[in-house]
């Protein structure tokens, strides 16, 4: 197979765009800030297509299951996995804050801080509607309203109901299911077209970030930024690495497989920008469409590993920076509270900061005005949150598929290990077929190589 020129490879283009954005933001801040619409337009284009992609993926997946008990079982396993891994993330963030102590030595007097700079975030957090309001928000006012709102969970609810209805209809619902399957292919083709604009979006978003906040603004907070990125790295390689190893694959190979999506997230600071592409790649890895459609969208509200790490680490940083002592009881309360406040915080830039304000309101010992200290660097922290979130959701889908004994391990092995296969081998041919057509029938591909032996000649009298 002829290799694509390096300059046409998406992740190379995005890397160059990120570098150019940093340079533009540093050398011409005023002009770079004006480039913000480039990043915003790309993110809006992706968000425009997320609802239809999730709807079609979930509907066709559930309709093909024909078993509503299985849908409930998959959802239950996903939520159980989310809670276990989220607890690990919160605890690791707490532990990292104690070990690394990023706020020690700041000795900030809260009375000298201008709380008006974060009043908007505090106001949004204070007007949260609690668990009942969160559940009410999942149910849209109308069927079409689920897509108009732009939120993932209402679309997921509508799609699950629609898919369940088609499954119960049986043969009568088959024409509708086939139509939605055709629409799904169309929407994913639109995603591919939009993704070509990813370098432009990454360039605009990164240029704005550096131009608006400046590289110099990072220097006073490098200890916190370094602690957060290190903690996220340890979590991904340590916790998720162990999970993937138990599941039968390497976290490093998985990261290499989704590198395009990771770079898009890095450039745009939101994990939503790569959601459709991630879902498509998980299917190529051997995860059934129904499981991908249920686990990934749900994970964007319930499995935010990066946000969980950030919450406990950031609260303890603010406590250390203002010399505020937190008792073990208060830290345990913080752990429990952040488990709830992090739910529903999507991959949108800035959502983690609002959720942090909600958490601080429950632990009033730490002054809310202290959030001013990290306001200037939150955009840079959001990149790490989004990266960790998308990795965690990708791993979750594979784990649940394996848990259901429906993970196609042959496809997984070929997709993650094709680079090491010998040229001319049967595995190499399978890998090429899989790359050319993600839905290729590998067994049929092998059939051409292993023909049946010729029939013996008839016995002669």
C-alpha positions, 0 to 999 in steps of 0.5 A: 500500500502506498504511504501517504506523504507526511504533510498530508497526515492529519496529526502532522498538520495539527502539530504544525498548526499548534506550533504556528499558533503558539508562535503567532500568539507570542509574537503578535498577541493582538492579531492572535486574539482576533483569530479566536473565531477559527477555533470557535467555528471548528468546534461549532461545526463538530458540535453541530454533528455530534447529536445526529452521530450519537442518535444514529449510532445508538439507534442502529446499535440497540436495534441490532441487539434485539435484547433490552436486558442486554442494553440495561446490563451494558449501561449498568456495567458502564456506570459501575466502571465509571464510578470505580475509576472516578473514585481512583482519579479523585483519590490520586488527585488528593494524594498528588496534592499532598505529595507534590504540595504545589501551593506550598510557599505561596502564602497568599492573603485572601483579603488581597484578592479581587473576587469580582474576577470569578464572581460569574463562575461562582454565580453559575455554580451557586444556581445549580439545580442539584440532582433533581434538576440534573435528571430533569435536564436529561429529559428534553421538552420535545423530541427535536428539542434534544438536538436543539439544546446541544447537550449529549444526554437528552440525545442519548435518551431519545436515541435509546428509546427510539432504538428500543422501539425499533428492536421491539418492532422486529421485522416491521422496524427493519426498513427504518433501521436500514435508513438510519444506518445509511444516514449514519454513514452520511453523518460520519462522512460529514465528520471526515470533511469537517475534520480536514479543518482541524489544523485551522481550528487548532491554529486559531484556538492556540493562537488565541490562548497564547495571545490572550494569556501569554506564555509569561502567565504560566511561569508563576504557576508552573508548579501547579501546571507541572503537578497536574500534568504529571498526575494525569500522566501517572493516572493514564499510564498507571491506572488506565495502563493496568486496566488496559493490560488486564483487558489484553492490550497496551495503553501506549498502542491505544494512545498511538491509535487515537493520536489524531483525536488527542492532538485535535483535543490539545489544540481546541481544549475540548474533548467534544471536538473529537467525540465522533472520530473517537466513536468511529475508531473504537468500532474499528478496534472491534467494539460493537456499535451498540456498546460504543454508542452507549458508553462513550456519550454517557462517559462524557457526563459520568466518566470525567477522569481528568476533571476529577483529578483536577478537582481535588488537586486544585482545591488542595492547591488553593488551601495550601496557597492561602495557608488554609488547613483542611481536616481529614473529615473535610477532605473526605467530604471534598472527595464525596462532593466532587464525585457528585459535582463533576457529573454533567461537567462536559468536555466544554472549555471552562466547565471544570472551573465552574464545577470547581466553584461548586465544590468550594461552596461545599467546603467553605473553609477554602476562600472562594476568592482564591480561585483568582489564582488559577483563573489565568491558567485554567485554559491550559489546565483544561487541555490536560483535563480534556485529554485525560477525559477522552482517553478514559472514555475510549478505554471505558468502551473497550473494557465494557465490550470485553466485559460483555465478551463482545470485543473482537480481539482479532480486530483489536490486535490488528488495529493496534499491532499492524505496524509490527507485522511482517510484510507479506504475511497473512496478518499484514494482508488482514491489516491492510484490508482493515485499514482500507475498509474498517468493516472488512470481513477478515475471515473472508479475507483469509478464505482466499489464502486457505483454499480447500484441498482438491477432491481425490480422484474417483476410484477406478474399477 
